[in-house]
Amino acid sequence: MRRLALVCIAVALAACAARGLNPPAEQSPLILISIDGWRWDYDGKAPTPHLRALMKRGVRADNLIPSFPTKTFPNHYTIVTGLYPGHHGMVANTVRDPATGRTFIRTNVAEVRDPMWWGGEPIWVTAQRNGRIAAAMFWPGSEAPIGGILPRYWKPYDDTFPPEQRVDQVLQWLDLPAGERPALINLYFSDVDSAGHDYGPDSREVQDAIQRVDGYLGRLGRGLEQRGIAANVNLIVLSDHGMAAVDTGRVIVLDDYVAAADVDVVDLNPTLGLFAKSGKDAAVYASLSAAHPRLRVFRPQTTPAAWHFRDHPRIPPIVGVADEGWQVLPRATMNRILAGTLAGERGNHGYDPALMSMRGMFVAAGPAFKAATTVAAFENVHVYHLLASLLGVEPAPNDGDPAVGRELLRD
């Protein structure tokens, strides 16, 4: 058995060498951190000493360009697969699959853990197919056995799980013996996104959330220093999208233009994803196309080419998106907001990725990265190639360009 194990290791090392990849033993741990809803300019809205320290010793992008729609699940999954949402199939936070008639809802654990929804290959699967160990402290897709593979270590999503304990769990994984320690760890924080939705991107609450999250980064940094491994860890801190201010004075009431009985509304606010009832499609599309000057409506094949949002069968037959700062709501929701029985949002995202308010951030530091460097904005679809390079593994087919990641690296 020992002889067989040594032969297997030799074969794996030879395969890495043949592809120009580093063998597993030479890998620095890679921690990928997402701060949901962190707009590209948030580091200037409140003190962020720990994030700025990473910027100083590493590389940052002017901003990170999200994919359409600029929502949480589509973009988190794009970051780890290198595929646009229109290609991996997580085309919104709520998704209808016409082939099965099923609907993906983030709160439905059975659907979240069904690999049917998750196209492409996320980086933790790529890593483990190549002999690395992966861990996920909350990330869309990490609870499903995609390609039959789960991260070696993972946690079921729980938004109430204290962020400090999330950091401590990451450090505990790094304390494991060499043969059990993950080479890749995903870590997720939601504070900033929640504050942005509830109070708006310019609020004091968002500033407080920015400082809290910076504190989590500080906690992680201190833990790495105490273990004597800070200089050997590659850290990437990024976000899935930004945030725009909204208010009740800029609302498109959907019921004013289409009867609720004529459509199944799958995706809503500020995007629109509709399946019209039988015989109603042409009329619904025509009505919505002329509905409101602040609402753009498309067929999948007419969506902007830059969105790469045309080919997947889960893209609804009628797609819409409001202009920046505008919302699309049903009349019942709007009535509750006006009556004071429902708190309306003060911030939202999902708009055109070309808008600066939708841009996220990208910061990276560690032995692999250039120091004190700023690069031009790039699309988040290119991050997967970078992750694969840092792990020394062969990437799965994707939409990214490896040249983008090379601009960030020392060598």
Secondary structure, DSSP 8 states (H G I E B T S, - for coil): -HHHHHHHHHHHHHHHHHTT---GGG---EEEEEETT--TTGGGTS--HHHHHHHHHSEEES-EE--SS--HHHHHHHHHH---HHHHS--SSSEEETTTTEEE-TT-HHHHT-GGG--S--HHHHHHHTT--EEEES-TTTTS-BTTB--SEE----TTS-HHHHHHHHHHHHTS-TTTS-SEEEEEE-HHHHHHHHH-TTSHHHHHHHHHHHHHHHHHHHHHHHTT-GGG-EEEEE-S---EE--TTSEEEGGGTS-GGGEEEEEESSEEEEEE-TT-HHHHHHHHHTT-TTEEEE-GGGS-GGG--SS-TTS-SEEEEE-TT-EEE-HHHHHHHHHTSS---SEE--S-TTSGGG-B-EEEESTTB-SSEEE--EEGGGHHHHHHHHHT----S-S--HHHHHTTB--
